[in-house]
Amino acid sequence: MNDNGKDTEKTIDPQHVVTLRARLQGSVLLPGDEGYERARQTWDAKTFDQHPAVVVLPARASDVQAAVTFAREHNLPIAMQGGGHGHPHPADGALLVNFANMTDVQIEPETATARVEPGATWKEVIQAASPYGLAPLNGFAASVGVVGYLLGGGCGWLTRQYGAGAGSMRSVELVTADGDLLQVNEQTHPDLLWGLRVGGAHL
Ligand SMILES: Cc1cc2nc3c(=O)[nH]c(=O)nc-3n(C[C@H](O)[C@H](O)[C@H](O)COP(=O)(O)OP(=O)(O)OC[C@H]3O[C@@H](n4cnc5c(N)ncnc54)[C@H](O)[C@@H]3O)c2cc1C
């Protein structure tokens, strides 16, 4: 149990973790491993404490697919963490996918489009976009994660002029609960894209 009385004692057979590690380009951390303490922290580490059974730090989309599949195979709850500003529940005893090592941002100035990896915060997007004279539809704190913000709609400095940030979300690379990888946009899955805008984190 942790200080909040939550069950944090779920453990995983280390042999199963060997199998998971072999499937990934990214890292898998168990309690006691170097880096685990950092990887389990959120933005508000002092008041929001969580103790995942295992943390996956993916390096690519197929790592996320492998993590989701592993969690399903081993009946583990699963949690996603981007900027770490908005967790509804601590990921105690869960498989936490922490996107801290996927923060790349690519700007396509011709179409005023940013391609953002799931761990990027608005700070990274602002820094990448500003040399082109572009500004993203970020909120009032640049440390907030891009994906978590957009999944909740996203209201910020430019909302009155351009609408909520989620309205400008054009395409999403999405891993389903079955571990499938989908390209979600207006042409491929318009209903899903609609749901990801605002309803996303709970979809
Ligand atoms: C200091 C502060 C300032 C804020 N300012 C604003 C503001 O100006 N405007 C505004 O609209 N909101 C604001 N928010 C709210 C913020 O947008 C939400 O809390 C948002 O969910 C945080 O996203 P995150 O990625 O940082 O957090 P996280 O805790 O990492 O994620 C939040 C939720 O999104 C899910 N999620 C994140 N990434 C993924 C992913 N890749 N795949 C699937 N699910 C994912 C998580 O599972 C979780 O449920 C602020 C919050 C804080 C703490």
The ligand as a Gaussian input file, in Angstrom:
#p B3LYP/6-31G(d) Opt

LIG

0 1
 C       -0.358000      23.965000     -14.727000
 C       -1.452000      23.566000     -15.683000
 C       -1.854000      24.470000     -16.642000
 C       -2.873000      24.126000     -17.552000
 N       -3.268000      25.042000     -18.484000
 C       -4.243000      24.719000     -19.365000
 C       -4.687000      25.656000     -20.356000
 O       -4.216000      26.787000     -20.430000
 N       -5.652000      25.259000     -21.224000
 C       -6.209000      23.998000     -21.176000
 O       -7.074000      23.690000     -22.007000
 N       -5.819000      23.101000     -20.253000
 C       -4.857000      23.430000     -19.344000
 N       -4.471000      22.522000     -18.395000
 C       -5.121000      21.206000     -18.368000
 C       -4.318000      20.232000     -19.243000
 O       -4.505000      20.553000     -20.610000
 C       -4.823000      18.793000     -18.979000
 O       -4.607000      18.466000     -17.626000
 C       -4.125000      17.802000     -19.889000
 O       -4.829000      16.572000     -19.809000
 C       -2.673000      17.591000     -19.507000
 O       -2.030000      16.823000     -20.493000
 P       -0.612000      16.140000     -20.164000
 O       -0.196000      15.351000     -21.362000
 O        0.331000      17.160000     -19.624000
 O       -0.999000      15.193000     -18.938000
 P       -1.029000      13.604000     -18.777000
 O       -1.369000      13.422000     -17.333000
 O        0.215000      12.982000     -19.282000
 O       -2.234000      13.166000     -19.690000
 C       -3.568000      13.629000     -19.423000
 C       -4.570000      12.589000     -19.906000
 O       -4.394000      12.367000     -21.295000
 C       -4.040000      11.010000     -21.530000
 N       -2.967000      10.963000     -22.522000
 C       -1.882000      11.762000     -22.589000
 N       -1.112000      11.430000     -23.630000
 C       -1.730000      10.376000     -24.220000
 C       -1.428000       9.578000     -25.346000
 N       -0.333000       9.791000     -26.093000
 N       -2.276000       8.583000     -25.679000
 C       -3.394000       8.353000     -24.947000
 N       -3.739000       9.075000     -23.862000
 C       -2.918000      10.077000     -23.512000
 C       -3.546000      10.452000     -20.196000
 O       -3.741000       9.070000     -20.085000
 C       -4.405000      11.227000     -19.212000
 O       -5.672000      10.628000     -19.072000
 C       -3.476000      22.838000     -17.479000
 C       -3.072000      21.931000     -16.495000
 C       -2.072000      22.288000     -15.605000
 C       -1.660000      21.298000     -14.547000

